[in-house]
Amino acid sequence: MNTNKQFIQIKKQINKLGMVTDSSHNYRTSLLSLLREAVPFDAACCTHVDPQTLLSTGAVTEDNVERIHPYLFQIEYGEDDVNSYEQMVHDKRLVATIYEATEQQPERSARYRKVLTPAGFGDELRAVLILGESCWGYLTLYRNADQSEFLQEECDWITSLIPLIAARMRAFSLELPEREETWDDDLYGSGIAVLSDHLALLSSNPAADRWLEKLRSLEMIDAHVLPRPIRAVSTQAFNSPSESAGIAKVCIRMNEGPYLLVRASRLRSSDSQIQVAISFEPARPADMLPIIAEAYGLTEREQQILHGVIRGLSTKELASSLHISAYTVQDHLKSIFSKSGVSSRRELIWYLHSRYNIIEI
């Protein structure tokens, strides 16, 4: 067990790591190495998520977790179980373990019985990387069955790190595209792929193949491995209630170019087999605005004003639609101008159009 002094020293190294690492993948890989020095574990996964949908936009996953990843996704989106990521985010419960959640009876967890035990794992520690009101990622640590469960002081230390880690994950997720970064529509236009109910690739067009290759490059995974964002949206679509549309989506910051929007839609073939259609396309204005708003720290009211400005509403129309005075609208506009580095409505519209190709919602 590490001493408090060792915890403090490793925390300082993690803080420094966030200032010197410019690659999300390298940051998460190095982070896991440092965490292992303080809180021993036998396997781990660190995942970026879309704060709007809480679905994976890419993960650093160690080999012994990669083997069980598909089954973990199925439990996460297909069954009720303890410590689901979504519930933890909803409850603002930053760190939780299976042993703690089941009151030392881990067999009460479907994930423990069906996935962890067959793989030789015992306890599992989950952390949701929340900063402010948004979640930017998940951290999951595993110990083998012959090791002790995670201790409360270890959980407390991981909890103390969450603001540091979440801030860095947020920075990577909100890194805005440079003005000249665009996709070649001939190469990276709309992509379509169809997967089986076992997430096997049945068909795809050339654009989808190129998007899949880029996503694999982003996660540094082999060509035969399905990118985690595709796995996440597909599994959620498959497990959506039958009366729903069975649609899931995620917005991903790529290493180059604008954000990518991935959608999954559940299908039923003529022989009643369930499949899922995956679409790939550069993110639209409505998909990017929440990201832009988060990046510039816009308040909820400022986001409403920005939506109205993009729709072409006048100050008077904005005031009427939001039931506030024109003076208040002007105050919010001044704040938006200051945060985004512009000085007028016209400059704001030009900026959004030139950098994000946003013309209207």
Buried (B, 14 or more C-beta within 10 A) or exposed (E): EBEEEEBEEBBEBBBEBBEEBEEBBEBBBBBBEBBBEBBBBBBBBBBBBBBBBBBBBBBBBBEBBBEBBBBBBBBBBEEEBBBBBBBBBEEEBBBBBBBBBBEEEBEBBBBBBBBBBEBBBBBBBBBBBBBEEBBBBBBBBBBBEEBEBBEEEBBEBBEBBBBBBBBBBBBBBBEBBEEEEBBEEEEBBEBBBBBBEEBEBEEBBEBBBBBBEBBBEBBEBEEEEBBBBBBBBBBBBBBBEEEEEBBBBBBBBBEEBBBBBBBBBBBEEEEEEEBBBBBBBBBBBEBBBBBBBBBBEBEEBBBBBBBBBBEEBEBEBBBEBBEBEBEBBBBBBEBBBEBBEBEEBEEBBEBBBEBBBBEEE
